[in-house]
Amino acid sequence: MNTNEKLTKKCNELMDLLIKKNEAYGDSALIPANIFSHLTAVEAIKIRIDDKLKRIENKGINDETEDTVMDLAGYLILLMIAKDDESNYIQEHIREGSTASHTTRDSIEEDPVGEVWFSNKTST
Protein backbone atom coordinates (compact mmCIF):
# COMPACT_ATOMS: atom_id res chain seq x y z
CA MET A 1 0.00 0.00 0.00
CA ASN A 2 1.47 3.36 -1.00
CA THR A 3 1.36 6.53 1.12
CA ASN A 4 -1.66 8.00 -0.67
CA GLU A 5 -3.62 4.80 -0.06
CA LYS A 6 -2.56 4.83 3.59
CA LEU A 7 -3.67 8.48 3.92
CA THR A 8 -7.02 7.67 2.35
CA LYS A 9 -7.52 4.66 4.61
CA LYS A 10 -6.62 6.56 7.80
CA CYS A 11 -8.77 9.58 6.84
CA ASN A 12 -11.71 7.28 6.12
CA GLU A 13 -11.25 5.60 9.51
CA LEU A 14 -11.25 9.02 11.17
CA MET A 15 -14.31 10.16 9.21
CA ASP A 16 -16.20 7.00 10.19
CA LEU A 17 -15.25 7.52 13.85
CA LEU A 18 -16.33 11.19 13.80
CA ILE A 19 -19.67 10.40 12.18
CA LYS A 20 -20.34 7.52 14.59
CA LYS A 21 -19.50 9.64 17.66
CA ASN A 22 -21.41 12.64 16.32
CA GLU A 23 -24.52 10.50 15.95
CA ALA A 24 -24.03 8.94 19.39
CA TYR A 25 -23.50 12.29 21.14
CA GLY A 26 -26.14 14.23 19.22
CA ASP A 27 -23.79 16.83 17.67
CA SER A 28 -22.76 17.98 21.17
CA ALA A 29 -19.26 19.02 20.12
CA LEU A 30 -20.55 21.69 17.74
CA ILE A 31 -23.83 22.43 19.52
CA PRO A 32 -23.03 22.18 23.25
CA ALA A 33 -25.95 21.61 25.61
CA ASN A 34 -24.65 24.38 27.91
CA ILE A 35 -26.28 22.75 30.93
CA PHE A 36 -23.31 23.05 33.31
CA SER A 37 -20.99 25.29 31.34
CA HIS A 38 -21.62 28.10 28.94
CA LEU A 39 -18.56 27.65 26.77
CA THR A 40 -18.72 28.09 23.03
CA ALA A 41 -18.14 25.03 20.90
CA VAL A 42 -14.63 26.30 20.14
CA GLU A 43 -13.68 26.66 23.81
CA ALA A 44 -15.25 23.32 24.79
CA ILE A 45 -13.37 21.51 22.03
CA LYS A 46 -10.11 23.16 23.10
CA ILE A 47 -10.62 21.71 26.58
CA ARG A 48 -11.18 18.25 25.10
CA ILE A 49 -7.98 18.66 23.05
CA ASP A 50 -6.09 19.67 26.20
CA ASP A 51 -7.40 16.53 27.95
CA LYS A 52 -6.23 14.30 25.09
CA LEU A 53 -2.81 15.97 25.00
CA LYS A 54 -2.47 15.57 28.78
CA ARG A 55 -3.28 11.86 28.49
CA ILE A 56 -0.61 11.47 25.79
CA GLU A 57 1.86 13.43 27.93
CA ASN A 58 1.15 11.16 30.92
CA LYS A 59 0.92 7.83 29.11
CA GLY A 60 2.95 8.37 25.93
CA ILE A 61 1.91 7.13 22.51
CA ASN A 62 1.51 3.39 22.53
CA ASP A 63 -1.11 0.69 21.96
CA GLU A 64 -2.94 1.86 25.11
CA THR A 65 -3.29 5.44 23.83
CA GLU A 66 -3.72 4.83 20.09
CA ASP A 67 -7.43 5.69 20.39
CA THR A 68 -6.41 8.96 22.09
CA VAL A 69 -4.37 9.96 19.04
CA MET A 70 -7.35 9.25 16.76
CA ASP A 71 -9.64 11.21 19.13
CA LEU A 72 -7.17 14.11 19.08
CA ALA A 73 -7.18 14.18 15.27
CA GLY A 74 -10.97 14.16 15.37
CA TYR A 75 -11.15 17.04 17.83
CA LEU A 76 -8.76 19.07 15.69
CA ILE A 77 -11.12 18.63 12.74
CA LEU A 78 -14.09 19.54 14.94
CA LEU A 79 -12.17 22.64 16.08
CA MET A 80 -11.70 23.71 12.47
CA ILE A 81 -15.42 23.25 11.80
CA ALA A 82 -16.42 25.08 15.01
CA LYS A 83 -14.14 28.01 14.17
CA ASP A 84 -15.60 28.17 10.65
CA ASP A 85 -19.14 28.03 12.07
CA GLU A 86 -18.36 30.75 14.60
CA SER A 87 -16.78 33.00 11.98
CA ASN A 88 -19.65 32.44 9.53
CA TYR A 89 -22.19 33.14 12.28
CA ILE A 90 -20.48 36.38 13.27
CA GLN A 91 -20.15 37.52 9.66
CA GLU A 92 -23.80 36.73 9.00
CA HIS A 93 -24.93 38.79 11.98
CA ILE A 94 -22.62 41.66 11.14
CA ARG A 95 -24.21 41.79 7.68
CA GLU A 96 -27.66 41.71 9.29
CA GLY A 97 -26.69 44.33 11.89
CA SER A 98 -27.63 41.94 14.69
CA THR A 99 -25.83 40.93 17.87
CA ALA A 100 -28.17 38.01 18.60
CA SER A 101 -26.50 34.69 19.32
CA HIS A 102 -27.28 31.15 18.22
CA THR A 103 -26.83 30.14 21.85
CA THR A 104 -28.46 31.53 24.98
CA ARG A 105 -25.99 34.40 25.08
CA ASP A 106 -26.89 37.95 24.14
CA SER A 107 -23.78 39.54 22.67
CA ILE A 108 -20.45 38.85 21.03
CA GLU A 109 -17.25 40.09 22.61
CA GLU A 110 -13.54 39.62 22.04
CA ASP A 111 -11.12 38.65 24.79
CA PRO A 112 -7.59 40.12 25.14
CA VAL A 113 -6.00 37.41 22.98
CA GLY A 114 -8.45 37.92 20.14
CA GLU A 115 -10.68 34.91 20.70
CA VAL A 116 -14.32 35.63 20.01
CA TRP A 117 -16.76 34.46 22.64
CA PHE A 118 -20.35 34.97 23.55
CA SER A 119 -21.51 36.48 26.83
CA ASN A 120 -24.70 37.27 28.70
CA LYS A 121 -23.77 40.96 28.78
CA THR A 122 -25.64 43.35 26.55
CA SER A 123 -23.94 46.16 24.68
CA THR A 124 -24.50 49.68 25.98
C-alpha positions, 0 to 999 in steps of 0.5 A, a space after each residue: 500500500 502506498 502513502 496516498 492509499 494509507 492516507 485515504 484509509 486513515 482519513 476514512 477511519 477518522 471520518 467513520 469515527 467522527 460520524 459515529 461519535 457525532 450520531 451517538 453524542 447528538 452533535 454535542 461538540 458543535 452544539 453544546 448543551 450548555 447545561 453546566 458550562 456556557 462555553 462556546 463550541 470552540 472553547 469546549 473543544 479546546 478543553 477536550 484537546 487539552 485533555 487528550 494531550 495531557 493523556 498522551 503526555 502522561 501515558 505516551 503514545 503506545 497501543 494503550 493510547 492509540 485511540 487517544 491519538 485518533 480522538 485528538 485528530 478528530 477534535 482538531 477537525 471539529 475545532 476547524 469546523 467550530 471556528 468556521 461556524 463561529 466565523 460564519 455566524 459572526 459575519 452573518 450577523 454583522 451583515 444583518 446588523 444583529 448581535 443576537 447569538 445562536 446560543 443563549 448568550 446575548 452579545 459577542 465580545 472579544 477577549 484580550 487574545 483575540 478569541 471571540 466568545 459569547 456572553 450574557 452581557 448586553 452592549 451599551 
